[in-house]
Amino acid sequence: MLQLSPISHRRWRFAAIVCALAAAALLAGCGKKQEAQAVVGQVIAHVGPDDVTQQELENELRLAGVPVDKRTDAVVKAALARVIERKYLVQQALAGKLDREPTVHLDILRAREQILAGAFVQRDLASKVSTISKNEIDSYIQAHPEQFDQRRLFQIEQIAFVPPKDLDALTAATKDDKTLDQVAAQLNQLNVRFSRGTATLDGATLPAAMLKALDARKSDDVFFIRSRGTGSFFKVTSVDSKPLTGDEASDFAKRQVRAEIARKSAEEVSRAALANAKYEGDYGRIMTTEAPAGGAAPASLPSGEAPSGAAQETEKPGGESEKEQPKN
């Protein structure tokens, strides 16, 4: 990590002033455009020996997702306060030599790597998605009829709750349940709080394995899905056909093509990174051991088979992002 001592900091400011004066002399005839650029980097506050610039404040607001038309005095005040507080805390951390602690130093390196890696991925992806053609969109629509011409909405009745730590006990208690009333009784016995209501599952955004399980359902099947820290037991009450067509279909298809490009790019990066790595000691064996075919399957199910029977679990694989919903 590059640190600026008070002396080097003053030298940096002096060099910056010299460069600014030189640039001003060369561009004096450009008028307001250069004045606006100067304002962007101007110093707007001081925190001990450190300065806060307009550019830093703008970046804080950008990262917070605050559009220009929403930047009221109160919003700007809160953002600037965050920058000032962060600089103050950094000064205190450096004074306490926390940056020299091994774990803190590693965390700083990791944060830098994440930021640079994310910036590269975003730029690379932006370049790739900018060339998506109408033919690619049309081809995606034709190859995925279940998301467009054959799109269906599954109306469900559900019991939603926060999964307990001992999820295995809950799974075992509900594995033979055929109704949501039975599930509710089991949850009450286990002192698990829940809410009951209705919802809609959009077939266009469901993972293929889940859609297949729903299509093969029996009248008394109760499904279980877990996503983002919540769990839900549900039964399908009806299915409505709702094709996705026109501009709405094109927009949705373009988002899906973009997501597919992002997925493939991530896989390519992973392969390239691993191919470029060299390992020491036992890590060579660990990193070259092939994963089980089809990934790790639940102990109670043969690998690759979808669950069957009551209380079926149709959760998404770990780490999979939610697919973007088409607008109804």
Residue pairs with C-beta under 8 A, 6 or more apart in sequence:
1 99
1 105
1 108
1 109
1 112
3 94
3 99
4 12
6 49
9 49
9 50
20 38
23 34
24 34
27 34
28 34
39 54
40 54
40 55
40 58
41 53
41 54
41 55
42 53
42 54
43 51
43 52
43 53
43 54
44 52
44 53
44 54
44 57
44 80
45 51
45 52
45 80
45 83
45 84
46 52
47 84
47 87
47 88
47 91
48 87
48 88
48 91
49 91
50 87
50 91
52 80
52 83
52 84
52 87
56 83
57 76
57 79
57 80
57 83
60 79
60 80
60 82
60 83
61 71
61 75
61 76
61 79
64 79
66 75
66 79
93 99
93 104
98 104
99 105
99 108
121 265
121 266
121 269
124 265
125 261
125 262
125 265
128 261
128 265
129 257
129 258
129 261
129 262
132 254
132 257
132 258
132 261
136 257
137 250
137 253
137 254
137 257
138 253
140 253
140 256
140 257
140 260
141 147
141 148
141 249
141 250
141 253
144 253
144 256
146 152
146 203
146 204
146 211
147 203
147 204
147 205
147 244
147 252
147 253
147 256
147 326
148 204
148 243
148 244
148 245
148 249
148 253
149 243
149 244
149 245
150 241
150 243
151 202
151 203
151 204
151 241
151 242
151 243
151 244
151 326
152 203
152 239
152 240
152 241
152 242
153 200
153 201
153 202
153 203
153 239
153 240
153 242
154 200
154 201
154 202
154 203
154 214
154 236
154 238
154 239
155 198
155 200
155 236
155 237
155 238
155 239
155 240
156 198
156 199
156 200
156 201
156 234
156 235
156 236
156 237
157 180
157 196
157 197
157 198
157 234
157 235
157 237
158 180
158 196
158 197
158 198
158 199
158 232
158 233
158 234
158 235
159 180
159 183
159 184
159 187
159 194
159 195
159 196
159 232
159 233
159 234
160 194
160 195
160 196
160 197
160 230
160 231
160 232
161 187
161 192
161 193
161 194
161 195
161 230
161 231
161 232
162 193
162 229
162 230
162 231
163 170
163 226
163 229
163 230
163 231
164 170
164 190
164 192
167 231
169 190
170 186
170 187
170 190
170 192
171 224
171 311
171 313
173 186
173 189
173 190
174 182
174 183
174 186
174 222
174 224
174 233
174 310
174 311
175 309
175 310
175 311
176 310
176 311
177 183
177 186
177 222
177 310
177 311
178 220
178 222
178 310
179 220
179 222
179 235
180 196
180 222
180 233
180 234
180 235
183 222
183 233
183 311
184 194
184 196
187 193
187 194
198 237
199 234
201 214
202 325
202 326
203 211
203 214
204 244
204 252
204 325
204 326
205 322
205 323
205 324
205 325
205 326
206 214
206 323
207 316
207 317
207 320
207 323
209 306
209 314
210 225
210 314
210 316
212 306
213 223
213 306
213 307
213 312
213 314
214 223
214 236
214 314
216 306
216 308
217 223
217 236
220 310
221 235
221 236
221 309
221 310
221 312
222 233
222 234
222 235
222 310
222 311
222 312
223 233
223 234
223 235
223 236
223 311
223 312
223 313
223 314
224 231
224 232
224 233
224 234
224 311
224 312
224 313
224 314
224 315
225 231
225 232
225 234
225 313
225 314
225 315
225 316
226 232
226 313
226 315
227 315
227 316
227 322
228 322
233 311
242 328
244 252
244 326
248 326
248 327
249 326
251 326
252 324
252 326
252 327
255 324
256 323
256 324
259 321
259 323
259 324
274 287
277 287
279 286
279 287
292 303
293 303
293 304
294 303
294 304
295 317
297 303
297 304
297 305
298 313
301 307
306 312
307 313
307 314
